[in-house]
Amino acid sequence: MKTPVVELSSCILCEICVELAPHAFAINDAGFVEVLYLDDYSDEDIHEAIKNCPKDCITWE
């Protein structure tokens, strides 16, 4: 199963991913975007979040 990965050095903390897929992405206590653990990342909201990232810093691994 593919998992989204956030390249933190490119992330501008726009929070679009968190807005579009709050069940998969969150801002952690350190102030960075993190991918939350899910059994399945095939949800359309997750794909939209990745597609709409303005810095293209979320990829599949």
ZIJO-V193510 format. One record per residue. N is the residue number from 1. RES is the residue in one letter. SS is DSSP state (H for helix, E for strand, L for the rest). PHI is phi in whole degrees, 0 to 359 (999 if undefined). Layout:
N & RES & SS & PHI
N & RES & SS & PHI
//
This chain:
1 & M & L & 999
2 & K & L & 281
3 & T & L & 234
4 & P & E & 289
5 & V & E & 229
6 & V & E & 258
7 & E & L & 277
8 & L & L & 297
9 & S & L & 290
10 & S & L & 260
11 & C & L & 292
12 & I & L & 255
13 & L & L & 55
14 & C & L & 288
15 & E & L & 69
16 & I & H & 299
17 & C & H & 297
18 & V & H & 291
19 & E & H & 293
20 & L & H & 280
21 & A & L & 219
22 & P & L & 295
23 & H & L & 280
24 & A & L & 241
25 & F & E & 232
26 & A & E & 209
27 & I & E & 268
28 & N & L & 277
29 & D & L & 297
30 & A & L & 276
31 & G & L & 90
32 & F & L & 248
33 & V & E & 286
34 & E & E & 229
35 & V & E & 270
36 & L & L & 278
37 & Y & L & 288
38 & L & L & 225
39 & D & L & 287
40 & D & L & 214
41 & Y & L & 254
42 & S & L & 274
43 & D & L & 302
44 & E & H & 298
45 & D & H & 297
46 & I & H & 293
47 & H & H & 298
48 & E & H & 295
49 & A & H & 299
50 & I & H & 293
51 & K & H & 295
52 & N & L & 266
53 & C & L & 296
54 & P & L & 293
55 & K & L & 255
56 & D & L & 50
57 & C & L & 262
58 & I & E & 250
59 & T & E & 233
60 & W & E & 262
61 & E & L & 232
//
